[in-house]
Amino acid sequence: MLNLKSKPYNLDEQSIQWVKDTIANMTIEEKIGQLFVNMGASRDEEYLKGVLDNYHIGAVRYNPGKAEDVYEQNKILQENSKIPLLIAANTEAGGNGACTDGTYVGSQVKIGATNDPKYAYEMGRVSGVEAAAIGCNWSFAPVVDINRNWRNPIISSRCYSSSAEQVLEFSLEYMRGIMESGIMPAAKHFPGDGIDERDQHLSFAPNWLSVDEWDATFGKVYGGLIDAGLPSIMAGHIALPEYVRHFNPEATIEELTMPATLSKYILTDLLRGKMGFNGVIVTDASHMVAMTSAMKRSEMLPTAIAAGSDLFLFFNDPDEDFKWMMDGYKNGIITDERLEEALTRILGLKAALGLHKKAKTEILQPKEEAMAKIGLEENKIPALEIADKAITLVKNKEDIFPISPENQKRVLLVEPKGHDGGFGKLMAMMGGKGKNAIELMKELLEAEGFVVEIYESPMEKAMKLPPEEMMKSMMDIYSGKRPISSLTSKYDLIINIADIGPGTDQRIQWPMSKGTPDIPFYVNEIPTIFVSVQCPFHLADVPQVKTYINAYDNKEYTIKALVEKMLGRSEFVGVSSVDAYCGLLDTQY
């Protein structure tokens, strides 16, 4: 099957000879090192050179940083690597995945809600321009998962749609856009997330579809991308039991539930054999529990390559992992044939990028030219258009719009909370200390003449008290009651703004208080609008609300666009590409 003349490589004889000669002249240590994608722990030149010299890595996926810093890192890496490197970024939502000062274009579910694939192309194009400028040549995007389970914690905002056809259409456009800048996309997470409701970082989370169901959904998406020349695929730590059973009716439970990254049935028999994928396969991150708990790490490393992966994502301890991969080769888990095949694909992808034809000092663009491409105003234009076109009025049962200071002068803003911790909290901290969505909403509404108050939970006040007083206060809150008129006499409108980041649990976490505005019990007493600015599935937790909006992110320009729509100056035109009703009857009336 491996043919460097055909897609996705399309190499000429000279380039194919470079691949063969390079492999022939590599030591076994260099061959084993080429299988690893390193996550850099530092941008220090001595560290970077040490990784290259000691572990002979084939690829890098680095920690985020400023464009200038990432550029210098990548320059050091390419100029000091014996063989040119694949340097990957996570440009799922724009160039900000390549560098922190790059351009955020939009979450994938936000792009899907525009119902216009040109914005997927724009996201790919902007991602490609900015990532290529700082020396990236590979991207772990697009996410081509299909959301069929609203409880899934991984792809609530990281998928284009619940429709296979729309996911394929938008993914093809993203691929077209990013490849214009010479970036090779890696579609993920094969064989497909969005079915189970668990998090592979912490647990097994298989894809439970039947063979026919998978072929009609995820198979259609990956098949279409492969036909279009998809250069690489990231294998997820996601089992596909029914396809394993298809290839081996006598498969054990262990074989049925083995993550794809370690399953020869899924990577070799299905992806390579049945689907004919000729490109590079890289594993998802090797610290995720769905992979690390499947077997001993010493067995896991070589098993991933033996199963069909070409590149192994991230060292745990580099000395340990390198030794275990080498031992796996010496012990015959990785055969000479499988190693040769993996190396041929890895180097074939590098040749397809033309890296072998450039001097080491010429792989990156000149720095001044590169920095001039980051964060340009023209790159931000699609993001503004997407915000206007994506915001979705999911539910509108009380005909509340447009709102105005004349009709709803006194406004109470309430922020429902999520789980306070985990990955979501880390992402919020990394986002900086700018104004949050509820503060932005207050400013914008006050500028229009509304009188606006932000609700402070009595629980938050109680947490500031000494321990003994705190407990008494909490019990008072729990047992406390108040007249409905305490709300209806003070406010004309209540707006709930849920700004809950991604994580294992992206659900709303209600407080212990009863009868307070934290929980929208008052929807029949006072006009109420509920807005989610991250997770598109919060309606499941507030089915009683009569007006529900998905804004998809908490960017300032998104909140401005939202206010314009609530004031009636702009239409709600977004079309939910996922089931915002969560398959529930009570969310719809």
N, C-alpha and C positions, 0 to 999 in steps of 0.2 A: 504493500500500500504506500509506503514512504517514497515519495517522488518529489524531488526538489525542483523539478521543471514545472510542475503543476501548481495550482493554487493551494495554499496561500503564498507560496514562496516565489514561484515564477522566475527561477534563477536561470542564468545562462551557464554555459559550460565552464567559463572562467571562474564564476562564483562558486559553482559546485566543486570545482577543483580546490578552491581555497578552503572549503569546508572539509574536504577529505584530507588535504595536506595538514591542516591545523590539527585535526584529530590524530593523525598519524604521528605528529611530532609532540604530542602531549604526554607527560608522565602520568602514571596512574593517579598520583595525588592531584594533579591538575584536572584530570577527568572527573574524579569524585567531587572536587571543589566546584566544578562547573555546574553541578546539580543544585547548588544552594542559592537561594535569594536571601541576602543579608538585610536585617533591619539595623541600620547604623545606630550605635549608642552615642556617637559623638561626631562632630564635624572637624575635629582636630586632625591636622594633616598626618601626624605620626600614627594616630589610631587608624585612619583610612588606609594608609600604606601598609600597616601591619596586617589588616584584614586581607588585603590583596596578596601579600607575600606569604602569609601563613595558611590561608584557607582557599586561595585561588578561585574565589567566588565567580559565578557566572552572571549574577544579577543583583540588583539592590532595590529595596523599597524603603525609603528613609522616613524619619519623623518630619512633620511639617515645620516650616520655618519661612523667614522672609526670602523673597526672590533672590536678593543679592547673596545671601548666605548659602542657599541651595545651589545657586549657580557655581559658587566657588567650590563647594563640596563636589559637585559633579565634574567640574574641571579637573580637580585633583584625582578623582577616581578614574576618569577616562585616560588621563595622561600617564597614569602609573600602572594601569592594568595591562598585562601581557596580551590579553584578548579583549577586544571591546566589550563593554558591559551593556546588558539590558538594564535601564534605569526606569523604574515604574513609579507612577503616582496614582492616587485614588481620585480621579476626576469624575466622580459620580454626579456632581452637581455643578461643575464648572471648574475654572482654573484655580479656584481657592483650594482645590484638592492637591494641586502641585506646589503652591506656595501660599502662605497666609495672606499676602497682599494681592493675590489673584482674584479674579472676578467670580463671585457666586452668581449663578444664573437661575437656579431653581431646583427644588427637590424633584425627583422623578414623578411623584404623584401630582405635583403642581403642574409639571409640563403636560402630563396626561390630561389634566382637567381643562387645558386650553382647547383640547380636541383638534389640535393643529400640529402635525408632525414636523412642520418647519422649525418649531422651537426646539425639538430634539436635535435637529441638525445644527441649530445655532448654539446649543449647549455643547455639542461635540466640537464645533468649529472654534468657539472661544476657548474651550479646554485645550484644544490642540495647539493653538497659537501660543498660549501662555506657558503650557507645559514644555513644548518644544524649545521655547526661548531659553529656559533655564537648564536645558540639557536632558530632559526626559525623552524617552523614545517608546515607552510602553505604558499602558494604563489599565488598571484593574477596574474597568468599566466597559460597557454599560452593565448595570444590574438588569438581567432579563428574567427575573422571577415573576411569578404570576400570583397575585394575592387572591386566594380562594378561602382564606380563614382570617376574619377580622381580628382574632385574638393573637395572630402571629406577631411576635415582638420585634422581628428583624427587619421586615420590609414594609411596615405600615406606611412610610413615606418614601421608601427606596424602590418602588416599583412603578412602572408606567400605568399599569392597569390590571384589572381582573380578567381581561379579554386577551387571549393568546394572539389574536389577529392584531390588536392594537399594540401589544408589547412588541411584536415582530416589526410592525410598520415603524414605530418610533425608534426601536433599536437599530434598524437598518439606517435610518437617517442620522442617528448619533454616530454610528460607525463611519458613514460617509463624511460627516463633518470633521471628525478627529483625524481621520487618515489623510485628509488634505494637508496636514502639517507633518506627516511622516510619523505619526504616533500609532503604534500597533495596539488595538483594543483587545482586552481579554474579557469576554462575556462571562458572567457569573450568576448563580452558583450552581453549576451542573451537579446533579440532575434536576434541580429546581426547588427553591424554597417557596413557602406560602401555603403549605398544606397543614403541617403540624403546628402546634401553638407554643412549642418550646424553643429555647435558644441554644444553638449549637455551641456557643461559648461555654455553656454550663451543663448541657444535657444532650442526650441523643434526641434527634428530631427528624425522623424519616419522612420521605415523600410516600404516602400510602396509596397513591393512585394505581389503578389496574393498568395493564399493558395498553389496552385500547384507550383508556382515559389519558394516559401519559403521552401516547403517540399523537392524540388530537390536541394536546395543549403544549406542554414543554417540548415534546418532540417536534411539533410544528415550528416553534420558535427557533430552536437550535438548528433544525434542518434548513430553515430559510436562511439563517445567518451563515451556515456552512456553505450553502450553495452560492452565497454572495462573496465568499472568500474570507470569512472570519479567520484571522491569523492565530488566535489563541483563546483558550477557555480555562477559567478557574474552576477546578473541581471543589465542590462543597463537601463538608463532612455530613453528608445527607445520604442515608440509605434509600434504596429503591427496591423493596422486598419483592414485589410482584415481577419485576424484570429479572431478578436473580432466579426466582422460581421458574420463569420462562426458560432461562438457559440451563437450569439444573433443577428439575422437579423434586429431586431428593435433597435439596440444600437444607443444611441445619439452620436452627434459629440464629446461631452466631453468624452464619454466612448471609442469611436474609437481612439481618440488621447491621451488617458491616457498613460503615460510611463509604461513600463512593471513592474517596481518596485512597482507600485501602482495598478496594474491591476490583479484582480483575474482570469480573462479570460486567461491571458497569463501565469501567474505563476502556478495557480492551475489547470485550465482546460487543457491548452496545455502542459506545461512542466511536471507537476505531472501526470495529467490524461492521455492524449493521448500518451505522450512520455515515461511515466513510470519512471521518474527520482526519485530516492530514496535518493539522497544525500542532502547536505546542500546548501541552497541558501543564498547568501549575496548580499545586495544592493551595487550598485556603490556609490561613495561619495555623501553624502546627502547635500552638499553645492552647487551642480550643478543646474543651473537655470531650466533645463528641469524637475527637480523634485520639487525644492522649489517653483516654480511658479504655480504648478499644483493645489495646495490647501494650506490652512493655515498650517504652520509647526506643530501646535498643533494637527491637524488632520492627517497630513502626516506621522508622526512617527508610530502611531498604525495602520494606514491603510496599511503601507508597510508590517507589520507583518501579518495582517489579509489577505492580498492579497496572501501571500505564502512565503514571505521572512522569513528566520530564524534568520538572523543577520543583524543589522542596522549599516551601515558604517559611523562612526564619529559623535561625539557630535558637536553641534554648541555651545550652552552654556550648560554645563553638568547638572546644576541644573534644568534649564528650560526643557531640553529634557527628563531628567529622570522623571520629574513630568508629562510631557505630555504623555509619554509612560505608566506611571502608571495610569493616568486618563483614557487613552484609554482602559486599562484593566478593570478598575472599571466601566466604562460606557458601557462595553460590545462590543466595537469594536474588541478587542482581546478576544476571548472566551477562557474558560479554556481548551477546547479541542485543539485549535490552539496553545496556549501557551505550553501545554504539548508536542505537536508534535514538535514544534520548539526546545524546550529544549532537547527532546530525540535525535533529529538529531545532535544538537550541541555537546552534551555529547557523543553521539555515535561516532562522528568523533574523539573526544579526546581519547576515548577508542580504536578506530582503530589505533591510533598512539601509543598506549601502555602507555599513560601518567599516567593512573590510577595505573599502576603497579610499578612506580618508586617513590623513595623518592624524596621530593622536591629538595634536594641538589644534586640529581643525574640525573635530567632531562637534564641539559647541560653537554657537554663533559668537561673534565678537560681543563683549560684555555690554558696551554702550548700546549697541543695536538691540540686544536681548532685553535689557531693562526698559527700553522704550516701548515694549510690547505688553507690559504688565499693567493691569488695572486701568486701561484706557477708558475714557468716557464712552467711546463708541461700543466697547465691549459690554457696557452696562445697559445699553438700550434694550436688548432682548429681555433682560430681567424686569424692566419697568413694564414692557408690553405684556409679559407673562403674568405679572401680578394683576394687571387689569383684566386679562382674559380668563384667568384661572379661578379667582375667588367664586365660590359656589354657594348659592342660596339653596341648601338642601331641603329645608322645610320652612314653609311660610303659611301658617294656618290662621294668623290673626290680622293679616294685611296691615302691618305696622309701618311700612315704608311709604313715603319718606318720613324720617323723623325730623323734628324741628324744635327750636327753642320755644316757639309759640305753643306747641302741643305737648312737649315733653321737656319742660324747662329743667326740672330737678332730676339728675341722673346719679344712680349709685353704680359704681363699677366693682365687681366682685371677681376675685381670682381663685377658682377651684385649684386645689393642689394635687400633685402626683406624689409618687414615691420619692422621698428626699434622700437620694443617694444613688450609688451605682454609676453606670456609664452616662446616664442623662445628666447627672450633676457635674460630672467631669467635663462634658461637652459645654455645659452652661458656663463653667468657670473659664474654659478656654476661649469662650466667646467674648470675654472682656466684661467691663463694668458699665456698659452703655445703658441707656434707658430701656426698660423692658416694655412689653406690649401694652400693659395696662397704664403705665405712665405716659406713653406716647398717645394712647387713646384719650386720656384726661386732657392733655395739652391741646390736642386737635379739637376736641369738643368744646373746651372752654373758649378757644379762639372763635368758635362759631356762635358763642353766646349762651351755651348751656352752663348751668351751675352743677359742678361735678364733684362727687366725693368718692374716695376709694375706701372700701370697707376694710376695717381691721378686725380680724377674728379675735374673739375673747380668748381663744386658745393661745394665740400668739402673745397676747398680753399676759396670760397666766404663766407662760413659759419664762417670762422675765422675772418672776417673783422668787423669793427664797423657797426652798423645798416644802416646808410645812404650809406656807401660805399658798403655794402652787397647788398642792393637793386639794385643799379646801376650795380654792377658786374653781378647780376643774370639776369637783363634785357639784358646786353651785351651777356651773355652766351646764352640766349634764342634766340636772333636774330643773333648770330654769325654763320659764315660759314667759311670753310677752304678748300683748294684744296685737292683732294683725294691723290695727291702725297705726302702730309704731312705724310700719313701712308705708302703708297707703297714704298716710298724712304727710309724709316727708318726701316721697319720691314719686315721680311720674313715669320713670323708666328704670329698669335694672338691666345692666349688660354684664353677663358672665364671660370672662375671657380666660380660657384654659390654655396655658402655655407650658405644656408638659413634654419634655424631651424624650427621645427614644431610650429604650432600655428593656430589660427582661419583663418589666411591668410598666406599661404606658397608660394604665387605667387611672381614672380619677380616684383619689383616696379621700373619702368623706371624713370630717372630724366627728368627735363624740358629741358635740353639741346638737341640740334639737331646737328647731324653730328659729334658727339664725340664718342670715342670708347666704352662708357658705353653701347651703344645699338649696337649689331652686324649687322649693315647695310651693312658692307663691305665684306660680304661673297663671292661676285663675284669679288672682287678686290684683295683680299689677302687670302691665306690659313688660315682657321679658325677652331678651335676645341672648342666645348662647352662641359664642364664637370659639371655635378651636383654631389655634394658630400653628399647630404642629401635627397632632395625630388626627387623621380623618375619620376616626371611628368612635368619637366620644358620645355620639348620639345614643349609643347602647346604654350609657350610664345616666342619661337624662332624657329618657323617652317622653317624659311629660312636657318638655318645652315645645312651644308652638312655632318658634322661629329659631332655626339652627343654621349656622354658616361655617363652612370650612375655608380658612384662608391659607393653609398649608405651610406658612412660615411666619416668623415674627419680625421680619425686616421692616425698617421704618417706612420704606416706600410701599410695602404691602399694607401696612396699617393705614397709611394715607389713602391708598386706593380703596380700602375697605370703608373708611369714613365717607369718602365721596359717594360710594354706592348707597350707604345707609341714608345719606342726605338727599338722595334722588338725583344727583348730578351725573351719575354714571349707572349703566345697567349692570345687573348681575347676569353674566353670560357664561360662567364656568359650568362645565358638564362633568359631574363626578365620574371618574374612570374606574372607581372601585365602589363596592356596595356600602355606601355610607349609612344605610339603614341596618346593616349588619345581619341581614336575613331575619330580622325580628318583626313581628306584626305590630307590637306596641310602639315602635319608633315611627310608625307611618301615619298615625292619626293625631 
